[in-house]
Amino acid sequence: MDSPSGTGEVHQGGQSGSLEIDNGVQQRFTAGICTLDTTGNYQPSGAFTLYGNSTDLFQPILKAAFFFATRPYSNGTVIQQAVTQGIFVDFTNAPNGSREVTYNIDGGWEYSGKPWGQLIASREMLTSLLIIQDPALVAQNAEREKAFAS
């Protein structure tokens, strides 16, 4: 970011597999990544506080949580606590990029107990599942912030 309006330039390079957002102004923003939905609109899939004169460095992961809710939610709605039972699925090394799960309204989710799946209890807090702090990435981000500040 190079303006208080939140605009800036996109540059290639940097840490492979990572996204870096540099904020060069003295203003806080929410920054992150969006994914294209089936209607051609971009929806937030990860958003984080980006403080003034700082850098966010993060890596998208091939993991997702799935839920059926009893009321409608808009794409991009931040939910910190499970509203019903859900399933957390790791798509890393998934054949053809897919995993097989089933859902029964009375019985819940089924995934045959494979190591790539994890049931999420109703009312379980989701932050520890969805935001994974990589110590190496945290250290790298700290080094980048020092360089950015000088």
TAURLIN-V91213 format. One record per residue. N is the residue number from 1. RES is the residue in one letter. PHI is phi in whole degrees, 0 to 359 (* if undefined). PSI is psi in whole degrees, 0 to 359 (NA if undefined). OMEGA is omega as a letter, one per 20 degrees, with the letter a starting at -180 (* if undefined). Layout:
n=<N N>
res=<RES RES>
phi=<PHI PHI>
psi=<PSI PSI>
omega=<OMEGA OMEGA>
This chain:
n=<1 2 3 4 5 6 7 8 9 10 11 12 13 14 15 16 17 18 19 20 21 22 23 24 25 26 27 28 29 30 31 32 33 34 35 36 37 38 39 40 41 42 43 44 45 46 47 48 49 50 51 52 53 54 55 56 57 58 59 60 61 62 63 64 65 66 67 68 69 70 71 72 73 74 75 76 77 78 79 80 81 82 83 84 85 86 87 88 89 90 91 92 93 94 95 96 97 98 99 100 101 102 103 104 105 106 107 108 109 110 111 112 113 114 115 116 117 118 119 120 121 122 123 124 125 126 127 128 129 130 131 132 133 134 135 136 137 138 139 140 141 142 143 144 145 146 147 148 149 150>
res=<M D S P S G T G E V H Q G G Q S G S L E I D N G V Q Q R F T A G I C T L D T T G N Y Q P S G A F T L Y G N S T D L F Q P I L K A A F F F A T R P Y S N G T V I Q Q A V T Q G I F V D F T N A P N G S R E V T Y N I D G G W E Y S G K P W G Q L I A S R E M L T S L L I I Q D P A L V A Q N A E R E K A F A S>
phi=<* 229 210 299 279 89 265 184 244 256 235 275 111 88 295 301 80 247 245 237 238 260 249 263 239 269 210 276 228 256 227 171 235 235 238 278 271 290 261 87 257 273 236 298 240 193 224 220 289 244 287 302 52 220 228 251 233 213 237 296 239 268 227 211 251 236 216 250 251 272 223 286 232 280 305 85 294 279 237 265 225 298 266 214 296 223 221 256 239 263 267 301 60 288 301 58 70 227 227 255 228 229 224 237 302 265 261 89 274 225 219 62 66 294 293 277 242 209 287 245 286 303 76 290 288 259 305 292 278 265 242 249 275 270 305 294 290 298 296 295 296 298 296 294 295 298 294 294 288 272>
psi=<134 16 150 346 354 15 164 196 153 130 144 162 193 192 126 131 1 157 135 130 116 131 108 14 164 60 142 140 166 127 157 210 155 157 153 126 180 348 5 10 148 134 138 135 353 124 140 153 129 104 159 141 45 180 138 131 122 161 120 147 160 53 146 152 139 139 154 129 156 355 159 144 142 151 141 358 130 122 118 345 135 134 341 177 142 185 137 122 129 116 3 129 22 132 126 20 21 159 152 120 158 161 134 127 330 330 342 204 148 133 17 22 20 153 345 356 154 125 145 123 149 135 4 140 139 344 315 337 321 339 112 118 112 114 322 320 323 315 318 320 320 318 319 322 322 314 322 323 335 NA>
omega=<r r r r r r r a r r r r a a r r a r r r a r a r a a r r r a r a r r a a a r r r r a r r r a a r r a r r r a r r a r r a a r a r a a r a a r a r r r r r r r a a a r r r r r r a r a r a r r a r a r a r r r r a r a r a r r r r a a a a r r r a r a r r a a a r a r a r r a r r r r r r r r r r r r a a a *>
